[in-house]
Structure formats: structure tokens, C-alpha cells
Amino acid sequence: MWKIVVGFVLFAALSLFVIMKAGDKVDMSGEKHGADAVHAPEAATPASPPASVPASAASAAR
């Protein structure tokens, strides 16, 4: 029984520590949909030759 109490106290202390460190930056509202959703832009990938162009023709074009 005492292990449950100690576990609860440790978990509560850790939770309070994280909340105090983060301040008002923590978003506890759950999943967002629609206009509230924030989407990070995808990283640009380098252009590659189309798959229909043979490798020999793609290397000759360089």
C-alpha cells in the first residue's frame, strides 16, 4: 500500500515540475482540427528525374 502512495507522490511531483517549467506554453486542449490546427511545412526534397526517363538519358542530359 505504501508503494502506491510513494508512486503517486513521485508522479505528482514530476507532473508539477513539468508544468512549472513549461509555464503557459503547454497546450492541453487535445487534437485540433480545422482553422485551429497548426501544420508545419514539409521539407523541400531535391528534384529527381522522372521515373519514365532511363538512367542513361538522365545522366547524359547533365
C-alpha positions as CSV (number, residue, x, y, z in Angstrom):
1,M,0.0,0.0,0.0
2,W,2.8,2.4,0.9
3,K,4.3,1.8,-2.6
4,I,1.2,3.1,-4.3
5,V,1.3,6.3,-2.1
6,V,5.0,6.8,-2.9
7,G,4.4,6.3,-6.6
8,F,1.5,8.8,-6.6
9,V,3.6,11.4,-4.7
10,L,6.5,10.9,-7.2
11,F,4.2,11.2,-10.2
12,A,2.5,14.3,-8.8
13,A,5.9,15.9,-8.1
14,L,7.1,15.2,-11.6
15,S,3.9,16.5,-13.1
16,L,4.1,19.7,-11.1
17,F,7.8,20.1,-12.0
18,V,7.0,19.8,-15.8
19,I,4.0,22.2,-15.6
20,M,6.0,24.8,-13.6
21,K,8.9,24.6,-16.1
22,A,6.7,24.8,-19.2
23,G,4.6,27.7,-17.8
24,D,1.8,28.7,-20.2
25,K,3.3,27.0,-23.2
26,V,1.6,23.7,-22.6
27,D,-1.4,23.0,-24.9
28,M,-3.8,20.6,-23.1
29,S,-6.7,21.0,-25.4
30,G,-6.2,17.8,-27.3
31,E,-6.4,17.2,-31.0
32,K,-7.1,20.2,-33.2
33,H,-9.0,20.2,-36.5
34,G,-9.8,23.0,-39.0
35,A,-8.5,26.5,-38.6
36,D,-7.0,25.9,-35.1
37,A,-4.7,23.2,-36.5
38,V,-1.0,24.1,-37.0
39,H,0.7,22.3,-39.7
40,A,4.5,22.5,-40.2
41,P,5.5,22.9,-43.9
42,E,7.1,19.8,-45.4
43,A,10.8,20.0,-46.1
44,A,11.8,20.6,-49.7
45,T,13.1,17.5,-51.4
46,P,15.7,17.7,-54.2
47,A,14.3,17.3,-57.7
48,S,15.0,14.0,-59.3
49,P,14.5,13.0,-63.0
50,P,11.1,11.5,-63.8
51,A,10.8,7.7,-63.5
52,S,10.0,7.3,-67.2
53,V,13.4,8.7,-68.2
54,P,16.1,6.0,-68.5
55,A,19.1,6.4,-66.3
56,S,21.5,6.7,-69.2
57,A,19.4,9.5,-70.7
58,A,19.2,11.3,-67.4
59,S,23.0,11.2,-66.9
60,A,23.6,12.3,-70.5
61,A,21.5,15.4,-70.0
62,R,23.8,16.7,-67.3
